[in-house]
């Protein structure tokens, strides 16, 4: 039995969060979480400690899993400003390989290879890969540490969020990438509407995000890696496509994401999340080539690519608040 004060907290959240912010459906507590307040350190991309999130609620209608205890607006952005992840670039080679495959997909559908915006660009690896292919690139990144690395690569990366951009003066992008980002927004619907307004006619937006409706997520349950302290909204595939359609964007491509990491990184993640399988993972780590890149899909991250039609007037949100980290 939880202590009385814990019961009161959960009851209070249930009362305050009865409606899903995505579709208005009823919310049900799926996984109770920790009481600890979110910190910049817990928002680091490589922080995957099981159970460190707050209470997670699932919408009975659209299936979105949400963490309503997180702050919103500038308070949320400020957490990302202070966030740093010194371990992120340990896997730079694999992260660049993954980014390159995503760019292949973008270039198969973009109207031209001209202007690309990467939202929540982190240290700028995808932007750097895109620039080497001939794109004129711009990044948005609130984290001072990540932004400094990207600027050190000679990239145009701004201390800004989507709400800071104006479609009339900043728009006309042929591609916008949201890689491991939309699950960090406090208004995913408004963010996608903003992206649609920033696209040129025929421009494409690529979204990569964990899918809580995937068989993998359902099988792993509360130890699934997607349940993180920094994730505000985890959108099922169908819900994401619906939000894209509402923003005037037509889905033209979708697939499971294939990531490239070293064998050591994959095994570390498996050991962290596998519980009783930890001894088996430890033995495998001792015999397998730790630094070799391994590319695979766990089937629980979805790539969705959508296009803005010619002459389409996309709905403009009154205010879009977004914070993101790769």
N, C-alpha and C positions, 0 to 999 in steps of 0.2 A: 504493500500500500504506500502511495506517495504521501509525504507529510502534508498536513492541512494547508500550509501556505502554498505548496506546489499545486494542490488541487484548486485552490482559489485562483492562482495564476492561469492555469489551463482553462478553468471555467470562464475567467474574464476574457481570455483571448477568443474562446469559442463565441462569446457574446459579441465581441467587437469585430469578428471576422466571419460573419455568417454569409457574406456575399462575395463571390469570386470577382476580382477586378477585371478579369478577362471577359467573362460572359454573364456575370450576375447570378450564376448558379450557387447552390448551397455548398458550403465547405464542411469537410469532415476531417478530424484530426487523424492523420495517417501514421506519423512517427513522432512521439514526444522527443524533445531535444534537450540540450543542455541549457542551464540558466545563465551562462556566462554572456556578457555583453560582447557584441562583435568588435573586433580590433583590426587594425591595418595588417598586423601579422597574420591573423587568421584568414585574411582575404588573399593571401599570396596564391598564385596559380598552382604551385606544387604542394600546397597544404591540403592533404587528403585524409586527415585524421578522422576515422569513423566516429559518428555520433557527436561531433563538435558543433553541429548546426543547432539552431533553435527549433521550436515546434514546427513541424511540416504539416500543412493541410492540403487535401486534394479536393478538387471541385467535382461534385457528383455529376455535373453536366458535361464539361469540356475536358475533364481529366487533368487540368493544369495543377501541378504541385507548387505550392507557394509558401514562403516564409515571412509571414506578416510582422514578425517582431523586428525585422530589419528596419533601419531608418530610411528615409526617402529624401529626395531633393539634394540640396547642397550638403546636408549632413552625410549622406551616403557618398557623394563625390569626394568629400574631404577625407573619408577613410581610404579611398583609392589614392589620393594625393600623397599620403604618407606610406603607402604600401611599397615594399621592395621584395624582390625574390632573387637572392644571390644564386640559387641553385638552378634557375630557369635555363640559363645559357649553357649549363653542363650538357644539355641535349640539343645544342644548336644544329648540329649536322642533320639530325633526324627531323627537327622542326622545320628546317629549310626544305627538306625533301617533301614533307607533307604540304607545305605552302606551295611548292612548285606544282604538285598535282592539283591543288585547288585552282591555281591560276590557269592550268590547262583547261579546266572545266569552265572557268569564266570566259576564257578567250574563245571557246567553242560557241558561245552565245552572245557575247558583247558585240555591239554594232561596229565598233572600231577600237583599236588599241591606242587610246589617247589619255583620258583622265581617270584615275582610280583613287577612291577614298577608302582607307582602312580605319574603321571605328574601333577604338580600344586596341591600338596597334602594338602595345607592349614595347619591347626593345627594337621593333621595326624590321623583323626578319622577313615577313611577307612583303612589306614595302620594298625592301632591298632587292628581293627576288623579282618583283614586278618592274622595278626601275631597270634592272639588267635586261629585261625583255623589251624595253622601249616605252613603258608607261610613264606618264607624268603623274607623280604620286603625292598624296597628302595624307597625313595621319592625324588622328585625334587620340590623345593619351593623357589622362589626369595624373598618373603616377610620375612623380618627379624623377625617381631613379630610372625607371624604364624609358622615359622621354629623353633623359640625358644620354643614354646609350644610343638611341635612335638618331638624335641630333649629331652625335659623334660620328655616325656613319654618313653624315652629310644629307640627311633626309629632312624634309619639311614636315615636322611633327609639332602640333599645336597643343597648348594647354587649354583645351576647349572640349565641350560636349556637343552633341547634336543640336541642342536647343540654342547654342550660340551661333549656328550657321544660318544664313539667310538664303533662301532658294534663289532669289533674284540676282544676288551678287556673288554667291559662293557655289551655286548649283551648276548643272550641266555635266555631271559626272557620267561617264560611260559604264562605270562599274563601282559598286560599293560592297565592301566585304565586312561581314560581321562574324568573325571566327571566334568561337567560345566567348561570346559577348552578350547576346540577347538575354541570356539567363541571369545577367547582372543588372539589367535595366529595372527601374521601378515603374516603368510604363511601356511594356513591349509594344502595345498597340500604337501608341503615339509615336514611338521610335520608328516603327516601320512606315507610318504615314509620313514622317519627316524624311526618311530615306527616299521614299517615292517622289517627294517633291524636289529632292536634290538631284534626281536622275535626269539625264537627257532622254529625249524620245528614243525608245528602243533600248535604253540602258538596263543593266541587270544588277540585282542585289543577290549576293550569296550569303546564306545563313548556315552556320555550323553550330549545332547545339545538342546537348544530351537529351535523349528521348525517354521520359519516364514510363511511356507505354510499351517500350521495347520488351521482348521476351527476356533479355538479359537483366534489365532493371527489375522486372517482376520476379525473376528467379533468385537474384541476390538479396532482394528485400532491403531491410534497413541498412545493410552494409554496402549498398551500391555506392560507387565513387561519386555519382552525380549529386548525392545529398551532402552538400558542402555549406560551410558557414556563409559564403559569399553569394549563393544562388538565391535570387529573389523569386523567379518564376521559371519552372521547368515545363516547357510546352510540348505536349504530344504532337506527333507529326501532323495529324489531321487538323489540330487546333492551329498550329503554326501556318499551315497552308491557308486556313480560313482567314487568319489575320492578314496574310499577304494579299489575298483576294479583296478583303475589305479596304486595303490601301490602294487598290487599283493595279495590283501586280499579278501577272499570270505565271503560275508555276510552269517552267519549261524543262526542268531537270531535277532529279532527286536520286540519292543513293546513300548507302551507309558509308561513313567516313573510314578510310584506312589511314592509320597513323604509323609513323616511323619513329621508333625509339631504340636505344641499345637494349640488348638482352638483359643487362643488369637492371635497367629502369623498369622494364616489364615485370621482371621477377620481384623487384622491390614492391611494386604496386600490388602484385598478387599476394605477396606475403602479408602486406599491411591489411588487406581486405579479406583474406581467406580463412582466418581463424584457425581451425584444426589442421588446415593444409600447410601451415607455416613450415613444419619440418621438411615436408616434401619440397617446398619451394627453396628452402635453404640448401638442401642437397643438390638441387638442380643448379643453383647459382655457383656451386663449387666446381661443376664439371662443364658447364656451357661457356662459350666464348663471350665474356661479359661486354666487350666493346663492339661486338658485331651488331649492325643495324638489323632490326626485325620489323617488317611492315605487316600489319594485320588489322582487322576490324573486329571489335567485340560485339558489333551489331547493335550498340546502344547510343551511337551518335549519328545524327542525320545531317546530310547535306541537302539543302533545298535552294534552288536557284530560280529566281522569278524575274520577269521582264516587265518594264513599263511600256504600255502601248503608245503608239504615235498619237499625239493630240489629246492624251488622257490628262484630265485635271485631277490630281490626287488630293484627297482631303488633308487639310492642314490642322494639326493639333494646336490647341490654344497655347500649350506649353509642354515641352517634352523634357523630362529629366532623365539623364542617362549617365551611368558610370560603368566603366568596363575595364577588364584586365585580361590578357591572354593567359 
